[in-house]
Amino acid sequence: MKQLLLVFLGGGIGSTLRYLVSKSLNTHFQYFFLGTFLVNIIGCLLIGLILGLSIKTNYLTPNQTLLLATGFCGGFTTFSTFAFEKHSLLTSGELVHFSIYLIASIVVGIAAVSFGLWLSKLL
């Protein structure tokens, strides 16, 4: 039961923060959802760092890892919004913007996870 509450709490905080970031940044560019992009990339960096620290040392307890990685990062990042935004770009005929956003999200996301894991080795 404690683990469920930790995921619930972390997810709620992550979801609220995602909403605030997306609401404030998604209106800056017509064909690039900056808020969603940033929360997904930051979430990738954070999960790499959190899981890297969790694996490397006992710096984080299993419950802290659950709260932060599963809860917070799970609520903060958003694949469903990512997919909907891609669908919107496709159906509006914005193939170039669709391609740029899709490739940038995947490549930079993987790079951010790798960077987070690398950072965790330095700590």
C-alpha positions as a Python dict, from the first residue, in 0.01 Angstrom:
ca = {
    (1, 'M'): (0, 0, 0),
    (2, 'K'): (286, 238, 81),
    (3, 'Q'): (433, 185, -267),
    (4, 'L'): (99, 271, -431),
    (5, 'L'): (80, 594, -234),
    (6, 'L'): (435, 686, -334),
    (7, 'V'): (355, 633, -704),
    (8, 'F'): (29, 827, -661),
    (9, 'L'): (202, 1120, -489),
    (10, 'G'): (493, 1135, -735),
    (11, 'G'): (261, 1100, -1034),
    (12, 'G'): (36, 1379, -910),
    (13, 'I'): (327, 1617, -862),
    (14, 'G'): (477, 1522, -1200),
    (15, 'S'): (144, 1560, -1382),
    (16, 'T'): (77, 1899, -1224),
    (17, 'L'): (423, 2024, -1317),
    (18, 'R'): (383, 1890, -1674),
    (19, 'Y'): (52, 2075, -1707),
    (20, 'L'): (206, 2403, -1589),
    (21, 'V'): (511, 2375, -1816),
    (22, 'S'): (308, 2271, -2121),
    (23, 'K'): (45, 2539, -2065),
    (24, 'S'): (306, 2811, -2044),
    (25, 'L'): (535, 2696, -2329),
    (26, 'N'): (324, 2517, -2591),
    (27, 'T'): (196, 2845, -2734),
    (28, 'H'): (539, 2983, -2828),
    (29, 'F'): (571, 2803, -3161),
    (30, 'Q'): (295, 2709, -3401),
    (31, 'Y'): (430, 2370, -3508),
    (32, 'F'): (658, 2272, -3221),
    (33, 'F'): (515, 2182, -2882),
    (34, 'L'): (800, 2319, -2672),
    (35, 'G'): (644, 2241, -2334),
    (36, 'T'): (578, 1876, -2418),
    (37, 'F'): (920, 1842, -2578),
    (38, 'L'): (1095, 1987, -2272),
    (39, 'V'): (907, 1780, -2014),
    (40, 'N'): (981, 1464, -2209),
    (41, 'I'): (1351, 1547, -2246),
    (42, 'I'): (1387, 1661, -1884),
    (43, 'G'): (1201, 1348, -1776),
    (44, 'C'): (1444, 1135, -1978),
    (45, 'L'): (1739, 1309, -1814),
    (46, 'L'): (1587, 1269, -1468),
    (47, 'I'): (1499, 903, -1507),
    (48, 'G'): (1851, 831, -1632),
    (49, 'L'): (1997, 1012, -1333),
    (50, 'I'): (1756, 858, -1080),
    (51, 'L'): (1792, 501, -1206),
    (52, 'G'): (2167, 543, -1252),
    (53, 'L'): (2204, 654, -890),
    (54, 'S'): (1973, 379, -774),
    (55, 'I'): (2170, 111, -958),
    (56, 'K'): (2515, 249, -875),
    (57, 'T'): (2479, 312, -506),
    (58, 'N'): (2237, 303, -221),
    (59, 'Y'): (2199, 680, -258),
    (60, 'L'): (1826, 630, -317),
    (61, 'T'): (1612, 377, -134),
    (62, 'P'): (1378, 156, -339),
    (63, 'N'): (1085, 368, -215),
    (64, 'Q'): (1255, 692, -319),
    (65, 'T'): (1327, 542, -661),
    (66, 'L'): (962, 438, -691),
    (67, 'L'): (842, 787, -592),
    (68, 'L'): (1080, 966, -829),
    (69, 'A'): (1117, 735, -1132),
    (70, 'T'): (782, 557, -1154),
    (71, 'G'): (572, 827, -989),
    (72, 'F'): (718, 1167, -1073),
    (73, 'C'): (880, 1085, -1408),
    (74, 'G'): (582, 874, -1511),
    (75, 'G'): (345, 1162, -1439),
    (76, 'F'): (576, 1431, -1572),
    (77, 'T'): (645, 1279, -1912),
    (78, 'T'): (364, 1212, -2152),
    (79, 'F'): (364, 974, -2444),
    (80, 'S'): (-7, 1013, -2508),
    (81, 'T'): (24, 1389, -2558),
    (82, 'F'): (334, 1331, -2770),
    (83, 'A'): (137, 1090, -2993),
    (84, 'F'): (-163, 1324, -3017),
    (85, 'E'): (55, 1617, -3118),
    (86, 'K'): (220, 1404, -3387),
    (87, 'H'): (-124, 1302, -3513),
    (88, 'S'): (-231, 1668, -3525),
    (89, 'L'): (73, 1762, -3731),
    (90, 'L'): (14, 1470, -3970),
    (91, 'T'): (-355, 1538, -4023),
    (92, 'S'): (-286, 1906, -4087),
    (93, 'G'): (-31, 1813, -4356),
    (94, 'E'): (272, 1943, -4164),
    (95, 'L'): (501, 1656, -4266),
    (96, 'V'): (825, 1850, -4226),
    (97, 'H'): (734, 1975, -3877),
    (98, 'F'): (607, 1627, -3787),
    (99, 'S'): (937, 1471, -3894),
    (100, 'I'): (1156, 1726, -3717),
    (101, 'Y'): (961, 1704, -3391),
    (102, 'L'): (945, 1325, -3398),
    (103, 'I'): (1313, 1273, -3472),
    (104, 'A'): (1426, 1545, -3230),
    (105, 'S'): (1213, 1402, -2949),
    (106, 'I'): (1347, 1051, -2992),
    (107, 'V'): (1712, 1138, -3050),
    (108, 'V'): (1735, 1405, -2780),
    (109, 'G'): (1533, 1186, -2540),
    (110, 'I'): (1774, 896, -2577),
    (111, 'A'): (2068, 1133, -2545),
    (112, 'A'): (1918, 1280, -2226),
    (113, 'V'): (1875, 934, -2069),
    (114, 'S'): (2236, 854, -2159),
    (115, 'F'): (2353, 1185, -2015),
    (116, 'G'): (2160, 1122, -1692),
    (117, 'L'): (2318, 779, -1656),
    (118, 'W'): (2661, 929, -1723),
    (119, 'L'): (2600, 1203, -1463),
    (120, 'S'): (2500, 944, -1207),
    (121, 'K'): (2843, 784, -1242),
    (122, 'L'): (3009, 1112, -1149),
    (123, 'L'): (2813, 1151, -825),
}
